[in-house]
Amino acid sequence: MSITAHWEAAQAVARKFAAGWGTDQPGGAVIGFDESGIRFTEAGGVESLSTMAPFSADSVVRYASVTKHAFCTMVLSHPDVISLNDTLGAHLPELQAPLASVTVGRALDMSGGLPDTRECLSLLGLSVYTETKAGPLLEFLARQTRLNYAAGTEVSYSNTGYRLVEAALERKGLFFRDFIRSAGGQEIVLDAPDGWNDAVAGLVPGYWHDGEKWQLSAAGLHISASGSMTGSAKSLADWLRLLLSDKPPFTGMLDRLAAPRPLSDGRESGYGLGLRRTLLGGREFTGHGGSHPGYKSYFLIDRDSKSGFIIVSNREDTNGNKIAQETMAALLDLPLPLPSALLADGLYVTETGPFWLEVKGSTLTWLDADETVYEDEGGFVSTFSASSPLRLAMEGEAIVGEIGHAARRLLPAVDTGVPASLDGQWRSEEGACFDIDGADVVMGVGPVRHRMPLAALGGGRFLFTLRDGPWTKRVCLHLLSDNRLELVLSRARMIEYRRAG
């Protein structure tokens, strides 16, 4: 295929974004590359507000979920140890049904329905800053007896499958940190620390803005191979060039990672093994993003021309997906999708269940996950995203279509008020508790005890907003019976509480 690449146009777009990272602010770097090497680097901002050293292509950051495809490379490199068709229970016998029956492939391709560990902890009242270790987290997951949805029926993002498959490999003596340190040879410097406080050579601090000033980021969760990799923009470009080269020891690996995965009904998902398909101007590209508190990363590659873009930053507000798509569109002279406000603004809910959707112009919030929607055929809007697929249209006052490949019909929410019967204390089997006092949820102890107003959606569903450092989460409280309820976020839909006393 003959492809004309407009590198000057792509660099001009990258330079525009990098210029937005001020010289007195955290920053980032954008790299354009192809099989011949790095074609350009644009950087802006600083790598530390203490030293004010400029951010560069060599600044080391946390890649976060960009790690996933590298871990899947390790999994596919050991077919004698683990198979995508194995069940998780075959390697982790302490897991209970239905988690034990989820296959390794579904655990890695986002169709397993596995609840996200970090969001589970949020629903138990544990802060992003609370330190947790791998062993107790695995014990926690082994106590769970609910999935977010039946495996193979949806695609919805979760990090837990990677955590579990990593634990399975470690029991065989295979460690991701060892793999990624050696996978690229001495030329590519990558690392994968287990914990946020582990020392990493050259790692720059991450930052988030609280509305008034920049704050240092931190996180307590044992990171796992869902997002533990660190490195620079240059190291990530060199690693991706190695995969694109299709040479040993990774011959054919990129195609295997990017291949569509089937759902249980045979339909294909655009999310592969740590990689997701991106549609742009009628063409398919391959990439993934990553987000840790204070760090954002993204890459997008064109396997036909063996070219791509890397975005890394040490600031919470970077939109790597937008930067990658606009630079790729400039490189290949492709049209960008047009944001659509076709759906009527408002709050919507399904007839039953904890499922809600808010529409504000072209921004849709589905179970607390914000997505931009674009014009699609037939009066539909779509995210064109493989990791958060959504295609919807108006049908009278209803919104209909698919979310996560599952059929959905939503009607306008009705505020029926918060009934007095909800008052009292609610407890989880994990020991967490909260109170409902009038129209408020009261959670936490001492100086971190906070009161969060409930907003009724009808049908025993209520929303409240939980603020935790750089994160703001909107939680759905769904009444299952008079004495039983569940708290629901997009990645964790199964944390239950019962009335105390």
N, C-alpha and C positions, 0 to 999 in steps of 0.2 A: 504494500500500500504506500503510495506516494503522499507524504504529508509535508506541508509547508509550515514551518515553525517561525513565528514572529517573536523572537526573543527580546528585541528592543521594546516592543509593545508590552510584553509580559513584565519586563523589568520596570517599566514606567508605572504599571499598576502596583507592583510590589513596593516601589519607592513611595508612592502615595500613602500606602498603609503604614509603612515604617516611619514616615514623617509625622504621623499622629502620635508616636511615642516620644514625648518630650524629653529634653536633655536632663530634666530634673525629676523624671518619673521612671518607674520600672519599664522595661522594654521588651524587645524581641528581635528575631531575625527571620528573614524569608530567603530561602535558597531556591534557585532554579537549576535543574541539572538534566543531563541526558547521558547516554552511554559513554560519551567522550569525556565527561567530567562535569564539574560545576560551571554553569554558564554565567551565573551572577549571584551576588549576595547583597541584600539590603538589610540594614540593621538600624535600630533606633532605641532611644532610652538608655537606661543604665542597668547593669546586672546586680547592683547593690546600692541602696540608698545610704549606706554607711560609707562606702568607699567612693561612690559616684563613678566607678569605672564603667566605661561604655559597654553596652551589650554588643556581643559579636557572634559570629558563626561558631566560635569555639566555646561560648559560654555553656556550661553544663546545667541542664534542667531536668525536671522529672517529666518523662514522656506520658505518664499515666496510661490510659487505655490503648495508646499506640503500641504498648507492650504486647497486646493480645496476639497479633499475627506472629510475633517472634516466638511466643510460647507455643503456639500451634505448630510452628516449624519444628520445635523440639519434640512435640508429641508425634508428629508424622515421621520423625527421624528414628523412632524406636518402635517399629511395628511388631517386633518380637516381644515387647513388654506390654503394650497397650493398643487396643483397637478402637476405632470410632464406634463400632457396633457393640462393644462391651457395655454392660450396665455399670453405673457407679457403684452399686452394691457389690459387684464382683470384686472390686478393689478396696472398697470401704465398707466392710460388712456391718459396721455399727449403724449405718444409715437405715432409717425406717422407710416403709412404703408411704407415699409413692415416690419419694426422692430416690430411693434405692433402685427403682426401675428405670430411671432416666438414663439414656445412653450417653456415652462420652461425647459422641457427635452432637447430640442435642444440647448437651451441657455447654458446648463451645460455640454453637451456631445461633444462640439466643432463642431457640424454640423449645427449651426444656421446661419452662415454667418455674424454674428455680427462683425462690425469693432472694432478692439482693441483701446480702448480709448487712451492709452499712445502713440501708433504709430500715431493715428490721430493728437495728439498734436505735435509730431515731424514734421509731414507734414505741420503743421501750423506755424512752426518756433519756437515753445516753447521748451526750454531746459528741460532736465531731472531734473534740479535743480529748475525749476519754480514751486512755490507752488500753488496747486489747491485744492479746497474744494469739498465735495460731492455734495452739492446743485447745484452749477454752472455746474459741470460736467454732472449731470443728465439733466439739462436744455439744455446743448450742445447736448447730445444724443437725446433729444426729438426734436431737429431741423433737425436731419438727415433723409434722405429719400432714402438712398441707402444701400444695403447690399454688402458684399464682393462677395457673390454668392447666388443663390437661396437656401433657407433653405432646408437641407436634401440631397443636391446633392454632397457635399464634406465634408471632415474633414480637418479643418485648425485651428490652435491654436488661441484663442482669450480670453482675460480676461473679456470682457465686459458683457457677460452673467451673470457672478457671481456678478458683480457690480449691475446689474439691478434686479436680484432675491433678493439680499440682501436688496436693497431699498424697494422692495415689502414687504418683511418680516418686515422691520422696521416700515412700515405703519400699521402693525398689532400688533406692540408693542413687536416684537421678535428681539433680538439683538444678533449677533454672538458672541460678546465679552462675554456676559453673559453666553451663551451656553457653549463655550469652557472652560471658567474658572471653570465651575461646572461639565462638562461632565465626567471627569475622577476622580471625587472625590478629596479629599484632598491629595491623594498620588501623583497625576500627576499635575505638575505645568505648565500650559499653559496660554498664553495671546493672545490678538488680538487687538493691538492698531490701531486706524484709520489713524494716521498720523506718518510720519517719526520722527517728533520731540517730539512725546508723550513719557513721561517717562515710562520705562519698567525696572522692578527690575532685575539687573544683566546683562542687555543687553551689549554685547561686541561690539566694533566698527567694521565696515567692511572696507576692503581695496581693492584698485585696483592699478596696476602697470602701470605707464605712459611710461615705457621704460627706465626710469632713476631711479625712486624712487617710493616708496609706497605712495599712496595718500589715505586720509580718504574718504570714500564714503558718498554720500548723495543723496536724491531724494525728489522731491516736491509733487509728485502725491499723492492725497488721496488714500490710499492703497486698501481699500475694501476687502471683503472676498475672493477675488481671490488670495490673498497672504499676509494676515495680521498677520498670526499666528506666535508667537515667543515661544521659549523654548529651552531646551538643547537636546543633543543627547539622554541622558537617558530618558528624558520626552517623546520624540517621540517614543522610543522603548517601553516604558510602555504603551503608548496610543495604539500602534499597537498590542501589546500583548493583550490588553483589547478587541480590535475588533476581533482578532484571536481566543479568548477564546469562542466566540459565546454565551456569557452569557448575561442575562438582564443587562441593558436596550437595548443592541445592538445585540440581538439574530437575526441571519440571515442578519445583516446589511452589512457585508463585501461582501457577495455574491451578494446582491442587488447593491452595489456600483460598483462591478467589472463586472457585467453582460454585455455582448456585447449589443450594441445599434443598432437598424436598421436604415439604410438610407431610403430615400423615395422610392427607387426601391426595397427594401427588403433585400439588402445586409447588412451584419453585419459589424459594425465598432468595432475595438478592444479598442476604447476609451469609457469607461463607464461614471460614474459620479465622476469625480475627480480622477479616477484611469485609468491606461492604461496597456494593456497586453504587456508583453515582451516575445519574443520567444528566447529560448536559448537551444541549443542541443536537439531540438525536443520537448521540454517541454514548458509549459506556466507558466509565473510568473506574479505577480501583483506589480505595483509600480508607482512612480511618482517622478519628479524632481522639483526643485525650484530655481529661480535665481532673486535676487535683486542686485542692484549695491553693490559690495563688499561682497556678501553672496551667497553661493551655498549650496544646500541640495539635498538629494536623499534618497529614500528607495526602497528596492526590497524584496518582501516576497514570500515564497513558501507556499501556503495555504495547501498543502498536508502534509508537515512535520511541519507546524506552526513555521517555522524558517524564519529569514530574516536578513537584514543588513541595518544600518543607516549610512549615511554620512552627516556631517554638517561641514561647514567651514566659516571663515570670510575673505576669499580671492576670488577675481573674477575669478581666473584661474583654480579653481578646477573642474575636470571632474567627477562628482559623478556617472554618468551612467557607465563610464568605470570601476570605482572602484567597484561598485555594481555588475556588470556583472562578473568581474574577480574573485571576492570573492565567488559569488554564483557558478560559474563554478568549482572553487577549492573545495568548500564544497560538491558538488554532483558529482564531477568527470565528468563534461560535457565539450564538445568541445566548444571553442569560435568561433563565426563567423569570416570568413576570409575577410578582406577588399579587395575590387575589384577595379581595374583600367581598367575595360573592356570598358567603354565608352571613346570615343575619346575626348581629351582635347579641350576646346574652349568655346566660347559663343554661345548660341542657343536661338532662339525665336520661338514662335508660329506664325502661318500665320498672325493672327490678334490678337489684344488685347495687354495688357501691360506685357505679361508673358515672362520671360527670365530665362535661366538656364546657369550656368557656371560650367564646369567640370575641375577639377584639380586633376588628379589621382583618389583616392577613396573619395575625398571631393567634394560634389555637393552643389552649392548655388542656391536655388530656391527662387526668389523674396526676396533676402537678407537673407534668413535663411540657415545657413550652416548645412549640414548633411553628415555623413559618410555612404557609401554604401558598401554592402557585397555581396559575391557570392550567387546567387540564381539559381534555376533550369532553364533550357532552354535558357541559354545565357543571362539571366536577372541579374540585380543588384537590391538590395533592401535595404531599411533602417531597415526593420523588426521593425518599430516603429509605434505604434498605434496613436500617436499624430502628427506625420509627415510622414504618409505612402507614400512610393514612390517605384515603381517597374518599371524599364526601361530597354530597350535594344537598340542596334544599328540596324538600318534598312537602309543599304546603308550609306549615309551621314546624315541621319535623326536619331533622338532619339525618340522612341515611347514607350508608356506604360501608366501607371497611376501615377498621383501625387495627393495626397489627395483623392484617389478613383475616380478622374475624369480623363477621357481619354485625353491624350495629345500627340501631335506630334510636334516636334521642329526641325527646320532647322538651319544651321549655320547662325549667325548674319552677316549682311553686313554693313560695315561702309560707309554710304552714305554722311557723313559730316553733319554739323549743318547749316541749311539754314538761311539766313539773315532775312527771314520773321518771325522768332521767336523773334527777338529783340523787346524789349519794356517792359512795366510793366504789371504784371499779378496779379489779386486780387481775393481773396476768399470772399464769402458772410460772413464769420466769421471775416473779417477785416484784415486778413493776406495778405501780398503781397511780391513779389520778382521781380527782374529784370532779363531779359536775355540780356546780353551784349556780342555780338559776339558769342563765343563758351562757355560762362560761365553763370552759375546761380549766381546771387548776392543776398544774403539774410541776413537779420539782420540790426541793426542800430548801429551807433557809433562804439565803440571799439569791438563790437561783430558782426560787418558786415563782412561777409566773402564771398570769391569768389571761386566757385567750378566748375571745368571744366566739360563740357558735352562730353560724348562719344556716338556716334550714333550707333544704332543697326539696323537701317532700319525700314521702315513702320511707321515713325513718332514716334519712341521710342528712348529715350536717357537715359543714366545713369549718375548720379553724386553722389559723396560721401560726406555725411554729418557727421561731427565729433562732438560729444557732450559728453565731459567728458569721462567716461569709454566706451562709445558706439561709434561704427563706423557703419553707416548705408548707404547702397547703394540704392538710390532712383531711380525709373523709372519714367521719365517724359513722359507721353503718350499723344500725340496730338489727341484730339477728333474731332476738326474742326479748321478752321483758327483762331478762337477767343476763343477756349475752350480747356482746357487740364486737365488731372488728374495726381496727384502724387501718386505713388503706392509703398507700402512695403508689405511684406508677410502677415501681420496681418491687414493692412488697405489699401483698394484698391478703395477708393471712395471719396477722398478729391479733389474737383474740384476748378479750378481757371479760370477766364475769363480775356481777354485782357482789360486793363484799357483804358478809353478814347474813 
